[in-house]
Amino acid sequence: MFRKSASLAVAMLALLGSTAAHAQGTPDPAAPTAPAPPEKEVWKGPFGGTFTAGIAVLNDYSYRGISQTQRQVAVQAAFGYETAPVSEKVPLSAYVSAWGSNVNFPGTGASVEIDLNAGLRLKALDDKLTFDLGYIRYNYLGAPADLYFDFNEFGLVAGYDFGVAQLQAAVRYSPNFFANSGNAWYRWGQITVPLPFLRVNENIAFKVFGNVGNQYVERFTNYGIPNDNYWDWQAGVVVNVYGFDLSAVYTGTNLSVQDCLGTQNCASRVIIGISKTF
């Protein structure tokens, strides 16, 4: 990520989030950058399943704290399908989805990221307890194959809704991470707190959230960072206004400008976005 392949690794990094689940971050169900949207009507699919789609516009695309767009505007879209649960006694469903965003990795030819996701989701205790076992294939269109930008990642996410707050934790593993950087592990935790006392009416709702993650990379010089791991964090607010999510998120890493190849792509900053889930 910095250096040709390494230099891009850091520059590339950045949601996935969910709307902010992937609006600020990668489309990764594990790395939700913000709370999920409120309950809504869904498109019915075959076999009792449902389709969902979403679009987001933000002033930056940040993946695990690192800008993927040179701190410029990102436009993102997602589409997915989830089956109905196996049965009431076995509340297990399967899902597939695709998520995309523009990226900006100077001198590499990469301009678009397309992530393909698949996994299994288990919900229990009236949907309060959830487990998600998933796979993501990251694809960077336009990048030469010898840069090895495309990679696979596997993850497990667990969460519990206490009513007054929702907790989530995740661990993700890649056997060969971005830019041929070897084994990589990402560990992440998040708390989301709804603020019902700020509700203006039934069409306006507020949530705040915070999360912290640690990224380990085996061949860290290929990835473009000075050590084998770094920390990232986010804290923000999401306001759902008549079906649109307006978000303001403060994000950053413990990587300095020097650690980030002399760029501001790893520096603390505020990301503003608007998204809509259908």
C-alpha positions, 0 to 999 in steps of 0.5 A: 500500500505504500511503496507500490504494493506496500504503499497501497496497502495502507492507502487502500485500507478502509468498511464495511459495513452496514451503513455506516455498516459499511459506509465508513468501513468495509461491507464486512458484517463484522466490521459494522461501522455503525448501527444497523438501520431501523426496522423497515419493509423488505423485498420478498425473495424466493423460498421465503427469503428477503432482498435488501439494497443500500446506497451511501455517499461519504466524504471519505472511505475509511477501512479499519481507520485508513483512507481508501480514497485519499480522503476524498468523496466515496459513493458506495452501494450494496445488494444482498439476499438472505434466506428464511430461517430453517425453522423456529427451532433452528433459526439459521439462515444463509446470505449472499451479498455484494458491496462496492465503492470507489477507491483511489490508490495512485499509480496502481490502476485500481479505482473500484472495490467490489466485495462479495460476501457469503455466510451463515447467520444464527439468531436466538433468544428472540433475535437478541443473540446473534452469530455470523460466520462469513466469507468476503472476497475483496476485488480491486478492479483495474489493479494488475494481478502481480500487485496481489491486491485481491484477497480472501477473509473469513470472520466470526461475529457475535452480538447481544442486544441488551435493549439499552445497548447492543454489544458486538465482537468479531475476529477476522482472518485472511491467509494472504492479506492485501498486497501479498502481506501474508497471514492477517488477523483483525479483532474488533469490538463495538457498543451501540446505544440508542437514545430514545429520549432524543426522539423528536417523532416516530420518523427521527431516531438517534444512536451513538456508537464506539468501536476499537479494532486491532489489525495484525499483518504478518508481512507488514512491510508489504502492507506498508506499516512499520510494525506487525499491528496497529489500532484503529477506533471510531466514535459517532452518532447516527440520526435516522431521518425519515428512512435516511441515515445521517452519520458523523464519525470520528475515526483514527489510528495510532499510526503517525504521518511518518508511519503512513508513508508521509500521508494523512490517510491514517490521521484522525478525522471526521467522516460525514455520510448519508445512506439509505437502505431499501 
